[in-house]
Amino acid sequence: MTVPTITLNDGNSIPQLGYGVFLVEPDETERIVSDALEAGYRHIDTAAAYQNEEGVGRAIAKSGIPRDELWVTTKLWNDDQGTQSAFDAIDRSLEKLGLEQVDLYLIHWPSPHRGKYVETWQALEQIKAAGKTRSIGVSNFQPHHLQELFDASETIPAINQIELHPKLAQQEARAFAAKHGIAIESWGPLGQGKYPLFEMPEVTSAAEAHGVTPAQVIIRWHIQNDLIVFPKTNSPERARQNFDVFGFELTADEMAAIDALDDGTRVGPDPDTATF
């Protein structure tokens, strides 16, 4: 099965569907990522804060998959914002992953109370120039945070990874990103189980119509919205199901019904007020 790719503003192409390892226990990560790679995933999203980069690296090393067929993302944690701290952080991540280069390096949160995300972005430009990452971007940045980067840098982030699911469709952030050529990645794409998404008739009716699971419907909704998505599951069976979303297409009416679920509900922290 061939996963569609999205061409980023720096010319690199990222698989639109990937596998996330948020809240995957470190001692389980190697097995879970190995299962995902076996299922066909070639895009893995981790972060320093997840404390499981070593397991991701071991799974990659044992997979035998050529490095140029994989897309690996990791993220700079908030405590490491700042120029030298960022340089040190990418080196630690590369060592844990067993890689010379990641494909995407993100600032994990703006962490505005620290006042360092612009300086940190400029450090990421240098990290890219040094060949330690192919692309650079941000996570959880609001349009006003991005504008500050534009004003202080010549590099537009390739990606903004934000909380995005049917109850938080992030239309304003998506429109701003589209205007500036920034691709959007959805974290928490299935709502993290914090509201009954899979029981909503807009979702269940589409699942019944296409003979698929509610999760497959929601992943397909992300795909058809041109979003990059990487659902997380510890179940090999669900991982395979989540990957099998290219044999059907939601109708315009089904897409519109799911779009209409948007009511601005966050299940994660607000980037403007988060202080971790």
Secondary structure, DSSP 8 states (H G I E B T S, - for coil): ----EEE-TTS-EEESB-EE-TT--HHHHHHHHHHHHHHT--EEE--GGGT-HHHHHHHHHHH---GGG-EEEEEE-GGG-SHHHHHHHHHHHHHHHT-S-EEEEEE----GGG--HHHHHHHHHHHHHTTSEEEEEEES--HHHHHHHHHH-S---SEEEEE-BTTB--HHHHHHHHHTT-EEEEESTTGGGSS-GGGSHHHHHHHHHHT--HHHHHHHHHHHTT-EE----S-HHHHHHHH--SS----HHHHHHHHTT-----SS--TTT---
